[in-house]
Amino acid sequence: MPPPPTGRRLCVYSGGFLTEGRLRRILELAGWDVSLGVPGEGDWVGVWGRTATAWRGEAVAEWRDAPVLTVEDAFLRSVHPARVSGEAPVGLCLDRRGVHFDGSTVSDLEHLLATHPLDDTALLNRAREAIDSWRYWHLGKYSAVDPALPVPEPGYVVVIDQTEGDAALMGAGRAAFHEMLATAAEEHPHLPILIKSHPETVAGKRGGHFDGLDLPERVSFVTEPVSPWRLFAGAVAVYTHSSTLGFEAIYSGLKPRIFGQPWYAGWGLTQDENAPARRERVLTRPQLFAGAMVLYPVWYDPVGDRLCEVEDVIAHLAAGARAWREDRRGYVMAGMRAWKRPHLRRAFGREVPVRFARRVPPAGERVPVVWGMAEAPEGTLRMEDGFLRSRGLGAALVPPLSLVLDAPSLYYDPSKQGRLDRLIADSAGLPDGEIRRAERLMARIERLGLTKYNISGDPPELDGDRRKILVAGQVEDDASVIYGASDVRTNLDLLRRVRAENPEATILWKPHPDVEAGLRKGAVADADLEGLADVALAHIGAAEAIALADEVWTITSTLGFEALIRGKPVTCLGMPFYAGRGLTRDLVARPAHRSGDVTLAQLVHACLIGYPRYFDPRTGAPISPEGAATLLAGGIEMPRVNKLAAWVQGLLPFRRG
């Protein structure tokens, strides 16, 4: 479906088009000039679905003989329903023929599914990979579901309820849903039947079709926010009128029984009671997904404020869903420095406000959190900066846009298996779509020159053909050295070891930026560099330094991980989080729990996608690693904390909150 010419006027007669900023912005980016007034030649009329106000626009369109653009939410909308949270959509369906849920007429989506070849290999591969990621992160139209919640033992029937009065029902009411339940009971007389309630019904925002019904003993409601993907995995059959969950059931390997005329019925992937007879084409699952999720909707990236692809939306919603899943119990954070608290409150307190305490309280409903390796009882989560941190230094009080939570220890402690170790070990089971995502993220990081701190400078010109070894300096009292180093524990000893083993190489010495700025311990005097380093790389970024080198030597620096992403050989004299995985030359033995080798893409997925949480520094909203890369590459102005104010705050009496 070709886009409209930029600036084509769209006349609207419903307040939401003008007051809901995200809706209007997506339409603008899609080429529509949203306005009031009477349509003239070449103008269109915009209506929202089949709502109670749509008749106004339809009447004006008929009066002025103007074409109608019908707008609806896309099939991946948000973490929560709008009626529950007010959350804005990340995609729209813009239809010029009709509306996708009205089977009485042909919509743009139906026309696309019926006529598009859907045979392009690249398109179908994209669809398959997106399906992988969609399922992996347990996403749906609404993604506030928790895969950790239990579901019944396999061997049951699922009946999907919808909200009363929903326009997508096209007038169907309680009688239709009761008939659907009766059919399910008749066809499966000895199996439990689970009625999956709509989240708006659970939240008390809209009624369901089985409210107050006297149900048989073997029929029960599913009101907990369980993952539909897990629910469908144990289902023998699924019955729905027209819910988007029926579409998701198709990708759980089921052939759902459909009683209405939803857009996904009639293509050979469902058991249809009432599908339009004109839908005669048989589609594969990737073809249906390609049409409905790749080609048809208009997707929006709220971080970059741009139109995007379904892969970007999946990544963005995965970040939001993960934040809800992990944060909904609430946190009590102990011993956090005063300057960090506002950032932590915004980042982790969107579901339940964060409480701060001087020390970890006794076990309670909230999850206890401490910074780093502070003393804490068992069951406490430990927090640290992530590996794409900021534009600027933490020691300079620049808040991070990525943080990690781990237990029982942190990624820089190789003596204990933590969450990152488990993610890396489990990465062998990642679906192809997530592996491709990690590969795309690596390529993007290298192309954009991103590193942990994203400090840059002009690299020197280097002469000669000798092998160039970059030696990554570290903060000598940093936790990664304290926990991860072996016999080499200082920068001077590191340089001596590298020179002793590589007498003919050109040694490039890069001090840690915190040390270079005079903020942390680890400086090497110029006199001590004599004979050990050929070139001192002062005030340049990690990406520029890596580009100069043929290989990298380090104790435990994150720069070694950044070098791996860029295809450079790395030698480790300690045991950083990325060592002992078969990707580095390790001069110390790897711990027993790092027994299996992984690919670079698997390592990157664990370290940059599965492990950290990312936040928009402007709002604290959860974002994807891809969104973080967009912000860092765009030169976002990172908020800075006034050092004097932070010091004064630390002296004030502690306040809970």
C-alpha positions in Angstrom: 0.0 0.0 0.0 1.8 3.2 -1.1 2.0 6.0 1.4 0.1 9.2 0.8 1.9 12.3 -0.4 3.5 14.2 2.5 1.1 16.7 4.0 -2.2 15.3 2.6 -4.9 16.8 4.6 -6.9 14.4 6.9 -10.1 16.0 8.3 -11.2 14.5 11.6 -14.2 14.9 13.8 -13.2 13.0 17.0 -11.2 14.8 19.7 -8.7 11.9 20.2 -7.1 12.7 16.8 -6.2 16.2 18.1 -5.6 15.5 21.8 -3.7 12.2 21.8 -0.2 13.3 20.9 1.2 9.9 19.9 -1.8 9.2 17.5 -1.4 12.5 15.8 2.4 12.2 15.6 2.3 8.8 13.9 -0.2 10.1 11.4 2.0 13.1 10.7 5.1 10.9 10.2 2.9 8.7 7.8 2.3 11.8 5.7 -1.1 13.0 6.9 -1.8 16.6 8.0 -4.4 16.2 10.7 -6.9 19.1 10.9 -10.5 20.1 11.5 -12.7 21.6 8.8 -14.6 20.6 5.7 -12.7 18.4 3.3 -11.9 19.9 -0.1 -10.6 18.4 -3.3 -7.9 15.8 -2.5 -8.6 15.8 1.2 -9.5 12.7 3.2 -11.6 12.0 6.2 -10.2 10.2 9.2 -12.3 8.0 11.5 -11.3 5.7 14.4 -12.5 2.2 13.7 -16.2 1.7 14.2 -16.5 3.7 17.4 -19.5 5.7 18.4 -18.1 8.9 16.9 -17.0 7.4 13.6 -20.5 8.2 12.0 -19.6 11.9 12.1 -16.7 11.5 9.7 -18.5 9.0 7.6 -21.4 11.4 7.2 -19.1 14.3 6.2 -17.2 12.0 3.8 -20.5 11.0 2.1 -21.6 14.6 1.9 -18.3 15.8 0.4 -17.6 12.6 -1.6 -14.3 12.3 0.2 -12.4 9.1 0.7 -12.1 7.7 4.3 -9.0 6.6 6.2 -10.0 4.2 9.0 -7.5 4.2 11.9 -7.1 1.5 14.4 -4.4 0.2 16.9 -1.9 -2.3 15.4 -1.7 -5.9 16.6 1.2 -5.0 18.9 -0.1 -2.0 20.8 1.5 -1.5 24.3 2.4 -3.1 27.5 -1.0 -2.2 29.1 -4.3 -1.5 27.5 -5.0 2.2 27.1 -8.1 2.0 29.4 -5.9 0.6 32.2 -2.9 2.8 32.0 -3.4 5.5 29.3 -0.4 4.1 27.5 0.0 5.3 23.9 0.2 2.9 20.9 3.4 1.9 19.1 1.7 1.2 15.8 -1.4 2.0 13.8 -3.4 0.3 11.1 -4.3 2.9 8.4 -6.9 1.4 6.1 -8.3 3.0 3.0 -10.8 0.3 2.0 -12.4 -0.5 5.3 -11.3 -1.8 8.7 -9.5 -5.1 9.4 -12.1 -6.5 11.9 -15.1 -5.9 9.6 -15.4 -9.1 7.5 -18.4 -7.8 5.6 -16.1 -5.7 3.4 -12.6 -6.1 2.0 -10.0 -4.1 4.0 -6.5 -3.1 2.9 -5.2 -6.0 5.0 -7.5 -8.6 3.4 -6.6 -7.3 0.0 -2.9 -7.5 0.8 -3.3 -11.1 2.2 -5.3 -12.1 -0.9 -3.2 -10.5 -3.6 0.4 -9.9 -2.4 2.8 -12.6 -3.7 4.2 -13.0 -0.2 7.0 -15.1 -1.7 10.0 -13.0 -1.2 12.7 -15.0 0.6 14.1 -12.0 2.6 10.6 -10.9 3.6 9.6 -14.4 4.9 12.9 -14.8 6.7 12.3 -11.5 8.4 8.8 -12.8 9.4 10.2 -16.0 10.8 12.8 -14.2 12.8 10.3 -11.6 14.1 8.0 -14.5 15.1 10.9 -16.0 17.1 11.5 -12.8 19.0 7.7 -12.2 19.5 7.4 -15.6 21.1 10.7 -15.4 23.0 9.7 -12.3 24.9 6.1 -13.4 25.4 4.6 -10.4 23.7 1.1 -9.8 22.4 -1.2 -6.9 21.7 -0.9 -6.2 25.4 2.3 -7.5 27.0 1.8 -7.1 30.7 2.0 -10.8 31.2 4.5 -12.8 33.4 5.9 -16.0 31.9 7.0 -17.0 35.4 3.4 -17.3 36.6 2.2 -21.0 36.6 -0.4 -22.4 34.3 -2.4 -25.6 34.8 -1.1 -29.0 33.8 -1.4 -29.6 30.0 -4.7 -31.0 28.7 -7.3 -28.3 28.8 -9.4 -26.1 26.5 -9.1 -22.3 26.3 -12.1 -20.1 25.6 -11.1 -16.5 25.0 -13.4 -13.8 26.3 -13.6 -10.3 24.9 -15.0 -7.0 26.3 -18.7 -6.3 25.9 -19.5 -3.7 23.3 -16.1 -4.0 21.5 -16.5 -2.8 17.9 -14.4 -5.7 16.7 -17.3 -8.0 17.7 -19.5 -6.4 15.0 -22.6 -6.6 17.2 -22.0 -10.1 18.7 -23.0 -10.3 22.3 -23.4 -12.7 25.2 -25.4 -15.2 23.3 -22.6 -15.7 20.8 -20.1 -16.3 23.6 -22.3 -18.6 25.5 -22.8 -20.6 22.3 -19.1 -20.8 21.8 -18.6 -22.0 25.4 -21.3 -24.6 24.9 -19.7 -25.9 21.7 -16.3 -26.2 23.5 -17.9 -28.1 26.4 -19.7 -30.5 23.9 -16.7 -31.2 21.8 -14.4 -31.8 24.9 -16.7 -33.3 27.4 -14.0 -34.6 29.8 -11.5 -31.7 29.7 -11.2 -28.7 32.0 -12.2 -25.4 30.2 -10.3 -22.2 31.0 -12.0 -18.9 30.2 -9.2 -16.4 29.5 -10.5 -13.0 30.7 -9.6 -9.8 28.9 -7.2 -7.5 30.9 -9.7 -4.6 30.8 -12.3 -6.9 32.3 -9.9 -8.0 35.1 -9.1 -4.3 35.8 -12.8 -3.5 36.1 -12.8 -1.2 33.1 -15.2 -3.1 30.8 -17.5 -6.1 31.3 -16.9 -9.6 29.9 -19.4 -12.0 28.4 -19.4 -14.6 31.1 -19.8 -12.2 34.1 -22.4 -13.6 36.5 -22.9 -16.8 34.5 -23.5 -20.0 36.5 -20.7 -22.1 35.1 -20.1 -25.9 35.4 -17.4 -27.0 37.9 -14.9 -27.9 35.2 -15.0 -24.3 33.8 -12.8 -21.7 35.5 -11.5 -18.2 34.8 -7.9 -17.3 34.1 -7.6 -13.8 35.5 -3.9 -13.8 36.5 -1.6 -12.1 33.9 -0.2 -15.5 32.7 1.6 -15.6 29.4 -0.8 -16.6 26.6 2.2 -18.4 25.0 2.5 -20.6 28.1 -1.2 -21.0 28.3 -1.6 -22.1 24.7 1.4 -24.5 25.1 -0.7 -26.8 27.3 -4.0 -26.3 25.4 -5.8 -29.0 23.4 -8.0 -26.5 21.6 -8.6 -22.8 21.6 -12.0 -21.1 20.9 -12.4 -17.4 20.1 -14.8 -15.1 18.4 -12.4 -12.6 17.0 -9.7 -11.9 19.7 -6.1 -11.1 18.6 -5.2 -13.9 21.0 -6.6 -16.2 18.3 -3.9 -14.9 16.0 -1.3 -15.6 18.6 -2.7 -19.1 19.1 -1.8 -19.9 15.5 1.8 -19.3 16.3 1.7 -21.6 19.3 1.1 -24.4 16.8 -2.7 -24.5 17.3 -5.5 -24.2 14.8 -8.0 -22.1 16.8 -11.8 -22.4 16.3 -13.1 -19.1 15.1 -16.7 -18.0 15.5 -16.5 -14.4 14.1 -14.8 -13.0 11.1 -11.4 -11.7 12.3 -8.8 -10.7 9.7 -6.8 -13.9 10.4 -9.6 -16.3 9.7 -10.2 -18.0 6.3 -6.6 -18.4 5.3 -6.3 -22.1 6.1 -4.7 -21.6 9.6 -8.0 -21.7 11.6 -11.1 -23.7 12.0 -13.8 -21.3 10.8 -17.4 -21.2 11.6 -18.2 -18.0 9.7 -15.2 -16.8 7.7 -15.9 -14.8 4.5 -16.2 -17.2 1.6 -14.2 -15.0 -0.6 -11.0 -15.8 1.4 -9.9 -18.8 -0.6 -6.2 -18.4 -0.4 -4.1 -20.7 1.8 -1.3 -19.0 3.6 1.6 -20.2 5.7 2.2 -18.8 9.2 5.2 -16.7 8.0 3.1 -15.3 5.1 0.3 -14.3 7.4 2.7 -12.7 9.8 4.5 -10.9 6.9 1.3 -9.4 5.7 -0.3 -8.5 9.0 2.8 -7.5 11.0 5.5 -6.4 8.5 3.7 -4.9 5.6 0.3 -3.6 6.8 0.8 -1.5 10.0 2.6 1.7 10.5 5.1 1.2 13.3 6.5 4.0 15.5 9.7 4.3 17.5 9.1 6.6 20.5 12.8 6.8 21.3 13.9 8.0 17.9 10.5 9.7 17.1 10.4 8.0 13.7 8.5 5.4 11.8 10.2 2.0 12.1 9.9 -1.7 11.5 8.2 -4.4 13.5 11.5 -5.7 14.7 12.1 -2.3 16.4 8.7 -2.4 18.0 9.2 -6.0 19.3 12.5 -4.8 20.9 10.8 -1.8 22.5 7.9 -3.7 23.9 10.2 -6.4 25.2 11.9 -3.7 27.3 8.7 -2.4 28.6 7.2 -5.8 29.4 10.4 -6.8 31.1 10.3 -3.7 33.3 6.7 -4.5 34.3 7.6 -8.2 35.1 10.6 -7.4 37.2 9.4 -4.2 38.9 5.8 -5.0 39.9 6.8 -6.2 43.4 8.5 -2.9 44.1 12.1 -2.4 45.5 13.7 -1.2 48.6 17.2 0.1 47.8 19.7 0.3 50.6 22.7 2.5 50.9 22.3 4.2 47.5 24.2 7.5 47.1 22.1 10.6 47.2 22.9 11.6 43.6 21.7 8.3 42.2 18.3 8.2 43.9 16.3 10.5 41.6 17.5 8.5 38.6 16.7 5.1 40.3 13.3 6.3 41.4 12.3 7.2 37.8 13.8 4.1 36.3 12.6 1.4 38.7 9.6 3.1 40.3 7.2 3.2 37.4 5.1 0.3 38.7 5.6 0.7 42.4 7.4 3.7 43.9 11.0 2.8 45.0 11.8 3.1 48.7 15.2 3.9 50.0 16.8 2.8 53.2 20.2 3.1 54.9 20.5 -0.7 55.2 18.7 -3.8 53.9 15.5 -4.3 55.9 14.1 -7.7 57.0 12.5 -9.8 54.3 9.2 -8.3 53.1 7.1 -7.9 50.0 9.6 -5.6 48.2 12.8 -6.8 46.6 15.9 -5.6 48.4 18.7 -4.0 46.3 22.2 -2.9 47.1 24.9 -1.2 45.0 27.8 -3.4 44.0 29.2 -5.9 46.5 27.9 -4.1 49.6 27.3 -6.5 52.5 23.7 -7.9 52.2 21.7 -10.9 53.2 20.9 -13.8 50.9 18.1 -12.9 48.4 19.3 -9.3 47.9 19.8 -8.1 44.3 23.0 -6.3 43.4 23.1 -3.4 41.1 25.8 -2.1 38.8 26.3 -0.1 35.6 25.6 -1.9 32.3 28.0 -2.1 29.4 26.5 0.7 27.3 26.5 3.2 30.1 26.4 6.8 29.1 28.1 9.7 27.3 30.5 10.6 30.1 31.9 9.0 33.3 30.1 7.7 36.3 32.9 9.1 38.4 31.9 12.5 37.0 28.3 11.8 38.3 26.8 11.2 34.9 23.8 8.9 35.5 23.8 5.6 33.5 21.2 4.7 30.9 21.8 1.0 31.6 21.9 -0.9 34.8 22.0 -4.6 35.8 20.5 -6.5 38.6 22.1 -9.8 39.6 22.4 -12.3 42.4 24.1 -13.8 44.3 27.1 -11.8 43.0 27.8 -9.6 40.0 29.2 -10.1 36.6 32.8 -9.1 37.6 33.0 -11.9 40.3 34.0 -15.1 38.5 33.9 -17.2 41.7 30.1 -17.4 41.7 27.6 -18.2 39.0 25.4 -15.2 38.7 22.5 -14.3 36.4 24.8 -13.2 33.5 26.6 -16.6 33.7 23.2 -18.3 33.5 22.1 -16.2 30.6 25.3 -17.0 28.7 25.0 -20.7 29.4 21.3 -20.7 28.3 22.2 -18.7 25.1 22.7 -22.0 23.2 18.9 -22.3 23.2 18.2 -18.8 21.7 15.9 -18.8 18.6 17.3 -17.7 15.3 15.5 -14.4 15.5 17.3 -13.4 18.7 20.6 -14.5 17.3 20.0 -12.3 14.2 19.0 -9.4 16.5 22.3 -9.8 18.4 24.2 -9.7 15.1 22.4 -6.6 14.0 23.1 -4.9 17.4 26.8 -5.8 17.1 27.0 -4.3 13.6 25.2 -1.2 14.7 27.5 -0.7 17.7 30.6 -1.0 15.5 29.2 1.2 12.8 28.2 3.9 15.3 31.4 3.6 17.3 29.6 3.0 20.6 31.4 2.0 23.8 30.6 2.0 27.5 31.3 5.7 28.1 31.2 7.0 24.5 34.1 9.4 24.9 35.9 10.3 21.7 39.0 12.1 20.6 41.4 12.4 17.7 43.6 9.3 17.4 47.3 9.7 16.5 48.8 8.7 13.2 50.9 5.5 13.6 53.8 4.5 11.4 55.3 1.1 10.8 54.2 -2.4 10.1 54.9 -3.9 13.4 52.0 -5.7 15.2 50.2 -3.2 17.4 48.9 -4.3 20.8 46.4 -2.1 22.7 46.9 -2.4 26.5 43.7 -1.4 28.3 44.4 0.4 31.5 42.0 0.0 34.5 41.0 1.6 37.7 43.2 -0.4 40.1 40.8 -0.5 43.0 37.8 -1.2 40.8 35.6 -4.2 41.8 36.4 -5.9 38.5 40.1 -5.9 39.3 39.5 -6.8 43.0 37.3 -9.8 42.1 38.5 -10.8 38.6 42.3 -10.3 38.6 44.9 -12.9 39.2 48.6 -12.3 39.8 48.7 -9.1 37.6 46.7 -6.5 39.5 48.2 -3.1 38.5 48.5 -1.3 35.2 52.3 -1.1 35.5 52.5 -4.9 36.0 50.1 -5.4 33.0 52.4 -3.3 30.8 55.5 -5.2 32.0 53.8 -8.5 31.2 52.7 -7.4 27.7 56.2 -6.1 26.9 57.9 -9.2 28.2 55.8 -11.5 26.0 55.8 -9.2 22.9 59.2 -7.5 22.7 58.9 -6.7 19.0 55.4 -5.3 19.0 54.2 -1.7 19.1 52.5 -1.2 22.5 49.7 1.3 22.6 48.9 2.3 26.2 45.3 3.6 26.9 44.7 4.7 30.5 41.2 4.4 31.9 39.2 7.6 31.4 38.4 7.8 35.1 42.1 7.6 35.9 43.0 10.0 33.1 40.5 12.5 34.5 42.2 12.2 37.9 39.1 10.7 39.5 40.3 7.2 40.3 43.5 5.2 41.2 45.7 3.6 38.4 47.9 6.3 36.9 51.3 5.2 35.4 54.0 7.8 35.5 55.6 8.9 32.2 59.0 7.7 33.4 57.6 4.2 34.1 56.2 4.0 30.6 59.7 4.3 29.1 60.5 1.0 27.3 57.1 -0.5 28.1 54.7 1.6 25.9 55.6 3.0 22.5 52.5 5.3 22.2 50.3 6.7 25.0 46.8 7.2 23.8 45.7 10.2 25.7 42.1 11.5 25.7 40.8 9.3 22.9 37.8 7.0 23.0 37.8 3.2 23.3 36.5 2.8 19.8 39.2 4.9 18.2 41.9 3.1 20.3 40.6 -0.4 19.2 40.6 0.6 15.6 44.4 1.4 15.8 45.2 -2.1 17.2 45.7 -5.6 15.8 44.9 -7.1 19.2 44.0 -6.1 22.8 45.5 -7.2 26.1 43.7 -6.5 29.4 43.2 -7.7 33.0 39.4 -7.4 33.1 38.5 -4.2 31.2 35.2 -3.9 29.4 37.3 -2.6 26.5 38.2 -6.2 25.8 34.5 -7.0 25.2 34.2 -4.0 22.9 37.2 -5.3 21.0 35.6 -8.7 20.6 32.5 -7.0 19.0 34.9 -5.4 16.5 36.6 -8.7 15.6 39.9 -8.1 17.4 41.8 -10.9 19.3 41.7 -10.4 23.1 44.1 -11.7 25.7 42.9 -11.7 29.3 45.2 -11.8 32.3 42.2 -11.9 34.6 38.8 -13.5 34.3 36.3 -10.8 33.1 32.7 -11.6 32.3 33.5 -12.3 28.7 36.5 -14.6 29.3 36.3 -18.3 29.7 33.8 -18.6 27.0 36.0 -19.8 24.1 36.3 -16.3 22.6 39.4 -15.0 24.3 43.0 -16.1 24.9 42.9 -16.6 28.7 46.1 -16.7 30.8 44.2 -17.9 33.9 42.0 -20.9 34.3 38.3 -20.4 33.8 36.0 -21.3 36.6 34.1 -24.6 36.5 30.7 -23.0 35.9 32.0 -21.6 32.6 32.4 -25.0 31.1 30.8 -24.4 27.7 32.0 -22.2 24.8 29.5 -19.8 23.1 29.5 -17.8 19.9 30.0 -14.1 19.9 26.4 -13.5 19.0 25.3 -15.6 22.0 27.6 -13.7 24.3 26.4 -10.3 23.0 22.8 -11.3 23.4 23.3 -12.2 27.0 25.5 -9.2 27.8 23.7 -6.5 25.9 20.1 -7.7 25.4 19.2 -10.2 28.2 21.2 -8.8 31.1 21.0 -5.0 31.4 18.0 -2.8 31.7 18.0 0.4 29.6 16.3 3.7 30.4 15.6 6.9 28.6 17.7 9.4 30.6 15.1 12.1 29.9 12.1 10.3 31.3 13.3 7.1 33.0 11.1 5.1 30.6 12.3 1.6 29.7 14.0 1.4 26.3 15.6 -1.4 24.2 19.4 -1.7 23.7 18.7 -0.6 20.1 16.9 2.5 21.5 19.9 3.2 23.8 22.2 3.0 20.8 20.0 5.5 19.0 20.3 7.9 21.9 24.0 7.5 22.4 24.8 7.8 18.7 22.6 10.9 18.5 24.7 12.7 21.0 22.0 13.0 23.6 22.7 15.4 26.4 23.1 13.2 29.5 21.9 14.8 32.7 24.7 15.6 35.1 24.6 15.9 38.8 26.2 18.8 40.6 29.0 17.4 42.7 28.6 20.0 45.5 24.8 19.4 45.6 25.4 15.6 45.7 27.9 16.0 48.5 25.6 18.2 50.5 22.7 15.7 50.0 24.9 13.0 51.4 25.3 14.9 54.6 21.6 15.5 55.2 19.6 13.2 57.4 18.4 10.2 55.4 14.9 10.4 54.0 12.9 7.4 53.0 11.0 7.6 49.8 
